């Protein structure tokens, strides 16, 4: 540096040198992408200080001084990048792969669900690290954090269940990937299963068709001797009012063919309310039902493969008084609770606001936004009790729910032949038999949304039900070839370890016979073989260049063998070693 020249400022930069890999590599259990994180003009002491500041800002723990400063810093940046995506319900799990390139640079392979999401989170962390290096704070402002979360939401999987299914599979050590059609693929070979949300590859289409119509569902339930609702269709608001008079007040107006409470209005007690409810329901469906209002709480029974695995009582959106704060303030306080924050992450909107529906229900209770309800009083502000309408789920212990009610839920799912179902039972007290107290099944959901917390084991229970007892993987061997393999020799050696499936670029062989056309590369061939339910053991022959371009088709192998002298350049050979087990 010349005398009088300004001292170079420290900084950080990321160069995306590693391509997106649709397969597995670097010991990660999902696709990955990455590159180099380089620190400019940063001393070891500055890097250690930066790692500590970033870890504190992210809520991570890191043992300072246990690794080289650049490695320690890169690990914290990688962990925070992954955590930010996870907190936005993007299924990225596990630690990144990190190696030191030189004292100022590390190479990182990030677990990735979508590459753009990785880059969004990494740029955010990088900007905070850059700011910290130059004397600022690594703590994001609320505006910065909010902007990132809104941007990341566009890259998370559709629906509520997909994230939790991926997390459960990861926790259970099950092979998992998301295919091009948005299905979750679990297991390999003879153990492979497909899921789309909570629909499985064995959920019958006929049951789904019946569950998609509330009137058909009710008809099936009543025919089975179960308490299905009695409805009347209404083609106009006038017909809805007339139907309500025949059925008896209060009534429910709802679409016949919508899910998650869309267009539903319950507890209607006047012609004006029915007309308005009909108008709103007609905005989302042309098939409108009127039914008698069922008195009691809605209880969601989650049924999996013939048994009840969860029961929750649904509380409608509202607030509980504390005798101090008015309702306006209670609404603000509810939005700031962990559940309120989680609801914003999942739904992108608060559960309860002081809108027209809330104002009307408050007025019916003799309250207003400035009222201070007494301590413990629940104030209802939503007609519906769905999670996306501000509802809250209160878990009930299974042994506290009467056996007759659990049996009813199982019978309802069985009536529609559903392997997984959400049975919505309206009953005052779930500990009392429905045969004594009466009850109403208002809906059977063939694709129940569970809205489970991240530490809730219910998704793990579902996956264990779906996959069954025993292994979820078939034996799988990998051969990485430098040159085209001799398929005849490979086939001859397979019976020795009870493998009946082989993949190569020319096609798939099952039980000694070729059963497919050629594939564009050996990665695609191997992935196709491992997805076949008639394969009980697999030998995958892959070209070393395809491994570099695509990664591996599964995260774990019984054995890996390299065949032939590599034709790759030294740097590519080293890369192949890092990528493969």
N, C-alpha and C positions, 0 to 999 in steps of 0.2 A: 504494500500500500504506500503510495507517495505521501511525503510529508504534507500535512494540511488537508489531505483527502478525507472525506467523511468515512467513518467506520461503517462497514457493510452491516445492514440490519439482518437479524436472523429471520428465517422464514421456513415454510413447508410447502412441498409440491407433491402432486400425485400424477404418475404417468401410467396410464392403463395399458401395460405391455402384455398382460396375460389375456387371452381370448376367453369369451364366454364358453363354458363347457356344459353341454346338456347332460353329460354323464357325471360319474364320480371320479374324484382324483384327490391327491394330497392327503388321504386319510379322512376327508370330509364325507359326511353322510348325505349330501345333497349336491346339486350342481353348484358351480363356483365360477368366479371371475376375479380378476385382480390386476396387480401391477406393482410398481415401485413407489414407496413413500420415501421422499428424500428431504433431509433437513439441511438448510443452508445456513452456514455461519453460526451454528449452535454448538456450544461447548458441552462436554459430558455433564457438567453440573447443571447447565441450562436444560438439558434433556431430562435429567432426573427430576428436576423441579417441574418441568412440563408434565411428565408422566404422573406425578403426584397430584398436580392441579386438575388434570383431565379426569383422573380416577375419582377424585373428590366430587367434581362437578357431575359425573355420570352416576355416582353412587356405587362405584366398583371398588373392589379391594385388590391391591397389588403389593407384593412384597418388594419394597424398594431396595435396590442394591444387590439383588440376587442375579441379575443378568446384565449384559452390556447395556449401557444407557440407550443406545439406538433401538435395541431389541425390546427393551422394557417399554419405551415410548410407542413403538409400532404396535405392540400387543394391546396396549390400552386403547389406542386409536381404533384398532380392528374390533376390539370387544365393544366399544361404545357404538361403532357403526352398526354392528349386528344388533345390539340391544335396542337402538332407536327403531329399527325396523320391526323387531319383535313387539315392542310396545305399541306399534301401530297395527298390530295383528297381521303382520307379514310373516309367514312361516320360515324363519331362518333360525337355526339352532346349532349350538356347538361352537367351539373355538375356531378361529381362522388359522390357516397355516402360515407361518412366518419364518423367514430365514434372513440372516444378515448378509448383505451384499458387500458393504464396506462400512467404516465407522460412522458414515453419515446417511446410510441408505439401507432399507430393508425391502424385501419382496414379500407381498402378502397375497394369499388366495382366500377370498371371502366366501363363506357359504352364501348362496344366492337363490332367491325365488324368482326375482326379476332383476336384470342387470341395472336398469334405470333406477330402481329403488336403492341399490347399493351405492350408486354414484351420488344420489341425492343425500343420503345419510353421511357418506364420506366427505362430501363437500362441506356439509354443515359442521362436522367435527373438525375438518381441516381449517375452516375459517376461525373456529374458536381456538384451536391450537395456535394458529398464526397470530391471533390477537393476544393470547397469553404470552407468546414468545416476545412480543413487542411491548410488554408492560401492561396489557389490558387484562380482562377477566375471561376465564374459560366458561363461565356460567352464561348460558343463553338467556336472553330476555324473554319474557312471555310472548312477545310478538314474534321473535325468531323461532321459538319452539312451536308456536301455533302454526306458523307458515309451513314449517317442515312437516308437521303432522298432517296438515291438509294436503300437501303435495304427495306424501307417502300413501295416503288413503286410496289414491287412484291406482295403486299397484298391488293392493292386497287382493286375495281371492274373493270371489263373489260369495255372498251369504255369510252366515255366522259360523257354520259348523266346520268348514274346510280347514281353517286355522287350527282348531282344537283337535281335529282328526290327525293332522300332521304332527302336532305336538305329542299326542298320545302315542302315535306310532314311534316317534323318536324315543320317548321315555321307555317304551317296551322293547326297543331294539329291533323293531320290525322293518324290513325293507319297504320303502315308500317312495313314490314319485308321483308327480302330477303330469298326466299326458296331454297331448295337444288338444283334446276335446274337453279338458277341464275335469276329468275323472281322476280320483285318487286310486292309484294302483298299489295294493298291499300284497306282500309275500312274493314268492317266485314259483314258477313251474306249477306242479300239481297243487300247490298251496295258494296260488294267486287268487285274489278277490278284487273286485272293483267296487268303489263307492262314489256316489255323487251326493254330497251332503250326507244325510242319513238314509238315503236310498241305496240299496245294495244290488248286486247283480242277481240276487234271488228274490227281490221284492216283486210280486206279481203285478203285471200291468193292469189286470182286471181290478185288483184291490186298489191300486192308485186311481183308476178311473172312477170307482165308486166313491173313494174318499174325497175326490175333487169336487163332488157335488154334495152339499149338505142335505138336500132332500133325499137323494138316493141313499146316502149313508144312514139317515134316520129310518128309511124304509127297510133297509137290510137289518138294522138293529131291532126294530119293532117285530119283524118277522121271526127273529131269533128269540123273542121274549125279553128283550133288553129295553131299557128306558130311552128310546129315541124320541126326539122332539116331534110334535105335530105342527106342520107348517101350512100356510096358504100362500100361493103365489099372488103377486100384485103387479099389474101392468101399468098402474098409474097411482098417483098420490091418493085420489079418491078411493080407488080399490083398496089401498093399504089401510085407509081409515075405516072403511066398511069391514075389512077383515079383522081389524083390531077390535071392533065392536062385537063381532061374533066370537072371537077367541077369548076376550076378556082382558081387562087392563090389570097391570101394566104389560107392555109388549116389547118385543125386540124386532127391529128391522135390520135385515142384513142381506148381502149378496149370497146367492146360492153357490157361487163358483170362485170365491176369493179366499186367500189365506192370510194368516197373521192379523186377523181382526180388521182388515181393510173394509171400510164402508159399514162397519157394524155400529149400531146404536142400541143400547139396552136401557131398560127401566123407563120406557116412554109412557107418560101418563096423560097426554092430551093430544087432541087432533093436530094442533099446530106442531107439536114435537114430532109426530109421525110424518107429517108432510115434509118437514125439514129433513128428517132422517131419510125419507125416501129420495128426496132430491140429491142428498149427498151419496147415498148408495148407488143411485143411477149414474153418477159420474164415473164409477169404476166397473159397473156391470149392468147388463140388461135383464138379468134374472134376479128379481128381488123377492125375498121371503118375509113373511110376518109370522111371528110365533109368540106364544105365551112366555112371559118372562119367568125364568126359573129362580126361585128364591134360594139364597145361600151363596157360598163362595165357590168360585171356579177352582177346581183342583186338577192340575195336570199330572196324569199318570204316564210315565214313560215306560213302555213295554218293549222288552227285547227278547225275542226268541222264546216266548211263552212264559216270561216272568216279569214282574214289576221291578224295575231297578231304581226308580226314583219317584217320589210324590212331592209336589210343591203346591202350596196354597197361593193363589194369585191375589195380590192386593192391588186394587186399581190405583192409578196415579193420584197422588195427593200429598198432604203433609200431616205431621203429627205435632200438635200444639205442645209448647213448653211453659205456657202461662206468662211468658215474657215478651216474645217477639210477635209481631203481626204477621199475617199470612204472606204479604209481599216479601218480608225478610226471610220467612221460613222457606219460601220457594228458592231464594238465592242460596240459602244455607244447604238445601237439599242438592242443588246442582254442584256444590263444592265437596260433597262427600265422595268417598272412593267409588261408591256405586254410581253416583252422578257423573263422575269423571269417566268411568268405564262406559256408561251409556253414551256419552258424547263420542268416545272412540269407536264404539260399535255402530251407532245409529247416525252420528253426525249432527245430533240435535238434542236439546234437553228433553227430559221426559215430561215435565209439567211447566207450563207458562200461564200467565194470567190472560188467556185468550177468551174468546166468546164462550166456549164450552165451559171453561173453569168458572167464569163469571156467573153463568147461568146456574151451575150446580151450587156455587157458594150462595147465591141469592135464595135458592130453594131451601138451603139450610139456615137462612137468616143471617148470613155472614157477608163480608166484603173484604177487599184486599187489605183494609186497615184494621180488620178485626184481630183480636188476640185470643185465640182459642185456649181453653184451659189445658193444663198439663195432662198429657196422655190421650187427649181427644184426637181421633183421626178425622181429617177433613178431606172428603172425596172431591177430586177436581177433574176426574175423567170417568166417562161412562164405561169404557173398555178397560180390561185389566191386562192387556198384552204388554210385554216388555217394551215394544216399540211405541206404545202409547203411554209410557210412563209407569207401567205396572211394576210391581216388585214381587219376586218369588220368595216365599218363606218355606224352606225345606222342612219336611215332616219325617220323623223316624218311621221306617217301614213298619216296625212292630206296633207303632201307635195308630196305624191305619187299619180299620177293621178288615179281617180276612175276606168277608163278602165283597167289600169294595175293591180289593185287589183282584179278586177272582172276576169281578165284573169287567174290570179294565182288560184283563187277559182275554176274556170271552169276546169283548168288543173287537180287539185286534184280530182274534182268530176268525170272527165272523167275516171280516174283510180279507182274511188270509195274509195279513201283513206281518213281516218278520220284525220290523221296528215300527212303532207307532206312538203318537202322543194322543192320549184319550183325555178329553176335557169333560170332567164330571162336575156338575153343579150340585153341591150338597152342603148343608149347613155345618155338619160336624163329621169329618171323615172317620172318626173313631166309632161312629154308630153305623150299623149295617144299613145299606140303602133299601133293603127289603123291609126295614122298620120305619125309617124316616122319610123314604121317598128320595128320588134323585132324578137328574136329567143329564144325558150325554148330549152336549150341545155341538160337539165336533170330534171327528177322528182325523188326525193329521198323519198322512203317510210319509211326510218328510219333516219330522219335528225339529224345531230350532231349540237348542238346549240352553243357550246363553250362559254356559258354565264359566266359572272363574278359571283362571289359568292353572290353579292347583287342584281343581275338582277332578276326581278320578273317574267320573261317569263315562267319559269317552274311552278311557282304557278298558272299562268293563264292557262297553259296546264292542270294541275291537276284539277282545278276547272271545266274546260270544260269536262274532262273525268268523273269526279265524279258526275257532275250535281248539280243542286240546292238542298238544303236540307241537311239532316244529312249524314255523311259517316259511322256512327256506328249504329248497331242495339242495342236495350236494352240487356244488358248481366248481369246475376247474377252468382255469384260464391259461391259454398258451398264446404268448405274444411272439409272432413270427416276423423275421426280417425279410423273408421272401415267401412267395405263395406256398402254402403247406401241402403236404401229401395227404389228401382226405382219406384215401383208401387205408393208409397206415393208421391214421387216427381212429377210423371206424373200427378197425380190427382190435384196437386196445381198449375200447370202451366197456365191453362186458366184464372185464376184470373188476370194475368197481361199481357195477350195477347202474351205469349211465345209459340212457336210451335216447338222448338228444344231442345233436351236434350242430353247431352253427359255423358257417364260413361265408365268404362273399358269394359263392355260387348258389347258396340256398341253405335250407334246413333239412336235416336228416332226423327222422324219428323212427325208432325200432329198425334201423338199418336201411330205410328207404327214404329217398329224397321226396319231400312233400311240398316244397315251395319253389317259386321262381328265384332268380338272383336278386341280391340286394345292392343298393348303391355303395355300401361300405360294410365292413365287418362289425362296426358298432351297431348299426341298424339290425343286422342279422342276429347278433347276440342278444340284443334287447327283445327281439321278436321271439327267440327261442325261450327265454326266461319268462315270457308272458304266456306260454302255452300250458294249459292245464293237463295235457297228456304227457308232459315231460317230468319224469321222476328223478332224473340226474342229468346234468348238462356239462358238455365240454365245448367251450367257446374258443374258436380259433380267430385271433385278431391280428391285423397288420399293425406294426408298431407306429406307423404314420397315422392310422385311424385313432389310436389311443391318444396321440398328441393332439389331434384335431377335435376329438369328441369326448375324451375321457372313457370311463368304464361303465358298462351297463348296470352294474350292481355294486353295492358298497363293500361287500365282504365275500371272500373266496375261500374255498377249502385248500386250494393250492394254486400257485402262480409259477409258471415256467416260461423262460425266454428261450426261444428256439432259433438257432442260427446266429452267425456273426452279424451284428447290427450294421446296417448300411447308412446309419445316421451320422451327421456331424457330431463331434465331441460334445458341444453344448446341448444339442438335442438329445443325445444319449443320457446326459446328466439329467435333463429335464424329465425324461421318461422314468428314470430311477426315482425322482422325487414324487412323481405322479402316481406310481403304482406301488402296491404293497410290497 
